Amino acid sequence: MKVFTDKELRVEVDAPVLYENQDYYFLLSESESLQIKSDKFLSSIVDVLPFNKVGKAKFTNQVGFVTILKNKYDVRSKKFGDVSGNEQTKTLIDEINSMFKHFTFHYPSITAASRQVNFSSINTDILSRFDYLKQAILSDNLPTFTNCLDMILMQPHHKLSSEKITTPFHKVKNISHTDIFGSKTKYVRYDNLSIENLPLSQKLIGKGKKLFPSFMLENKHSETYDTSENRFIKFFLEEISNLSQYIISNYEKSEKVYLDAIQIKQKIDSYLARNFFRSIGKMTFVPYSSTTILKRNGYKELFQHFIKSRFSFNHLLERINKEYDST
């Protein structure tokens, strides 16, 4: 096999050195031509037609040693100077490694995650769910279920809230542009000069006038425990209470599960009866991404029980059916 730089096969390559992005022509024997065509790797390098003795090759974005039919060629790029292809490959790898060292610490994009629930794995069997909750609530392993609830009640999650309240005009402290022009109330006369000279009075009705609105809307800021995290805790407790009631109503003949359900319901209902849960609304979504739910003591343990009761312990069904022989 011989290598030429022109298709007329006049200029032969003496040294086994080939350059990137340059056309080369291989003079092949019939057996060599068939061997290249039958080899997937060689046919990707040398383009040759069946029974044709001349094959064409061009190395694009490739440096280093290449073996073609037991002949070893040093493929180089003129961009890196007159050094061997292996040395050029090492230079490229070193540059790439140098660039990638900083990628992790200078990542410019926003980190994001996407989660999707596999609803086919949800544990819909009532007895298996109840069995897990029974173990979680009645177990003495620390932290117990009630310990977690006590931690939440001692330091519950809260947030700041704002609401509009109707306040007599002379008692208004905070007022916004919307409150001034959005107030719909009757006007009354004040003869008290201290009210007339208030900056708020002059802004609202003008200097020298004595008719004032009897009431205004004022922003009232306060702390509230009605958060999505606390709504989730209330929802989970109500779910346990309803599940226990279902067991009590439908499994009276199974003494063990019946007594367990009564004990669990009494314990959960004693928490739901507290004023803290009475002031919390209904849950509209599960706050899966909340840092409070995922990391805060009390909340994270109950969240784990919620997940495990729904997506785990399907394998216990056979044992539960034997233990709780209902009818």
N, C-alpha and C positions, 0 to 999 in steps of 0.2 A: 504494500500500500504506500502510495506517494501522495504528498500534499503540495498544491500549487496555489498561487495567489490570483491567478487569472483563469477565466473559463476556457481559454485556448490551450491551457496546460503548458505554457512556455516557461513561466518563472516558478521554479520549484523552491520549496522551503527547505533550507539545509539543516538549520538547528531546530530541535523540537520545541520551539517557542512560538506561540500564537497570540494574537492580540484581540482584545475585545472590540466588538462592533466592526469587524472586518470580514469580508467574504473569503472563504477558503474552499478549494475544490479538491476532492479526494479521488484519486485514480484507484479503482478497486478491481479485484478479480471477480469472476462470477460467483464464486463461493463466498467471498467477503461481502458482496452485495446482498446475497440471500441471508447471510448471518446478521447483518445490520437490520434488515427488514424484519427478521423474526425476533429481534431483541427490542423490547419496549423502550429501554433506556437509551440504547444506541440510536434507535430511529428518531428519538426526540432531539438528538444532537445533529445527526447527519441525515439530510433529506435526500433519499435516493429512490428512484423508481425501480420496479422489478426488472431484472435482467439488464439494468443500465449499469455501466461500469464507472460512471462519474457521479459522485455524490457531493452535495453542497452543504456547508456548515457555517454558522455564524453564532458567535458567543455574545450574548447580550446580558449585561449586568452579572457577569460571571468571571471570577478569577480563581486561580489555584490549579492544581494538577488534575487533568482529565485523562482517563485511559480509554482508548478506542482500539479494539482488536489487539490487545496486548502491547500497543504502542502508547507510551506515556508522553503527554504534551503539557507544557507549562503555559497556561493561559494567563496573560497579564493585561493590565489596563495602562494606557499611556498617561492617565491622569495622576498616577502615583509614582512616576519616575521609573528608572530602569532597575527594578528589583524583582525578585521572583514572585510568582503568583501566590505562593504560600505566605510570604512576608506581607504582601498586599492584603491578603485575607485576614492576617493577624491584626494589621493596622485598622481595618474596618471594624473588626470585633471589639477592639479596644475603644474605638470612638463610640460605638453603639452602647457599650457598657458604661462609659463615662456619661452619656446622655441619660440613660435610664436610672442612674443613681439618684437623680433629683426629681424624678417623676412622682414618686410616692409623696414627697413632702411639698410639692408645688402643684398639687392637683387643682385646676381652676374651676371645675364643675361642681354643682351642688350634689351632695350625696343623697341618694334616694333609695327607697326599698318598696317593693310591691308584695303584698301578702294576699293570698287567696285561700279561703276555707275549703277544704275537701269535705263537702257535705255528705258524701257517701260513707265517710268514716264516723259520722255522728252516732253516738250510742242512744238509740231511741227506746231501748228496753227499759221499762220502768223499774223492775226489780233490781237490775244490775246497777242502775244509777242510784237507787236508794241504798243498795248495799255499800257502795263507795262512800256516799254521804254519811251513812251510819258510822262507818269506820272513822271518817274524818271528824265528825261532831262528838261522838261518844268516846273517842280515844283519849288516853292520858298522855300521849306523846307530845312533848313541847316543841314549838308553841301549839297549844290546843286551839281548837276552833273558837272557843269563847275568849281565850287570851287575845286572839287577833281582833275580835270585835271590841274588847275592852280597850285595846291600844288605839283603835280608830275613834272610839267615843272620847278618850282622854285628849287626843290631839287630832281632831277631824280636819279634813281638807276644807278650805274655805276660799272665797274669792270676794272681791269688791263689787258691789252692785250700785246702780243709780236708778232712782225713780222720781217721778214728778208728784209733788204733794201740793195741795191747795193751802195757801198761807195768807192770813190777813196782810194787807199791803204794808202796814207800818211795822210788821215783823219780818219782812223779807230781807234776807241777808245775801243770798246769791241769786243772780238773775242773768239770763242770757238774752241775746238778740231775738231769738225765737220766742222766748217767753213774753217779751214786751209786746210784740206785734201779734202774737197768737192768743193772747188772753181775751176770753169772751166773758165778760162779767159787767154788772152794772157799776156806774160811777157814783161815788158819794162825796159829800163836801167835808173837808177837814179844815178847821180853823186854827189848828195847832201849827204855829210858825216853824217849829222844829221839823215837822213833816214836810212842810212846803219848801223849806230850804235844803232839803236833802239833795245831793247830786243825782240820785236815782229819780226823784220827783221832777227835777228840771229836765232831765233827759227824756222822761216819759211824756210829760204834758206841757213843758215849757215854763219859763219863769213867770211868776205872778198869778198863775192859775191855781184854783183851789178844789177842782174836781179830780178825784183820784179813783182808780179802780178799787172796789172793796176787797177783792182777793186776787192773788197772782199765783202762777205756777212756779214752784221752786224745786231745784234739784236737791235731793237728799241722798247722800252717800252712806253706805253701810256695808258691813260684812255679812255674807250669807253662806250657809252650808249647803244650799241647793245647787250643788255642782254635779257634773256628769259622773264623777268618781263615786260620790255618795249615792247618787241615783242607782248606779250599778250595784252597790252593796245592798241597797234596799230591794232592788229587783231580785237579787240572788237569794236573799232571805225569804222573800215572798214566794219564790219558786220552791224553795225547800219546804216551806209551810204548806203550800198547796199540794206538793207531792206527798207529804206525810198525811194530809187529810185524805187524799185518794187511797193511800194504803190502808188507812183506818177504815174507810167506807167499804173497801172491796176485799180485804183480806182478814176479816174477823176470825175465820176459822184457823188461821195460822197464828198461833199464840205468840211465838217469838217475834215475828216481824210486826205483828199488831202492837205489842208492848213497846218495841223499839220506836215505832212511828209515833206513838203517844208521847214518849219521852222527848223525842226530837222536836215535835211540834210545840210542846210546852216550853222548851228551852228557847226556840226561835221566836215564838210569839211574845215571850217576855221582853225580848229586845225590840221587836217591832212596835210594842206598846209605848215605848219611850218617846218623849217629846221631840227628841232629835230627829227621829224618822218621820214623825207626823208633819214636820215642816219641809220635807223633801218631796219633790214631784216625781212623776213617772219617768222611767228611762226611755229614751227614744233611740239610742244607739249604744253599743258596747265600746267604751273608750280604749280600744286595743293599744293605741300608740301613746297613751298618757304615761308620763314618767312617774306619776304618783301611783298608778295601778301597777306598774312594772317594778318599782324600786322601793316604795315606802313600806315600812314595817306595818303589818296588819293588812293593808290593801293587797300587797303582792301575794301573800299566802292564800287569801280568799280567792283571788283571781286564779291562782293555780288550781285550787279545788274546783272552781267553776269549769275550767278547761278540762281537767281530768275527768270530771263527772260526765262530761258530754262526749269526749273524744277518746276515752281510754276504757280499759277494763271490760271490753267485750268478751275477752276470753274467760271471764268469771261466770258467764251465763249458765254454763252447765252445772257448776258447783252450787250456784245460787238456787237453781231450780230444785236441786236435791235437798238443800237446807231449808228452803222456804216452800214446802209442799202445800200449796194453797188449798186446792180442792181435789 
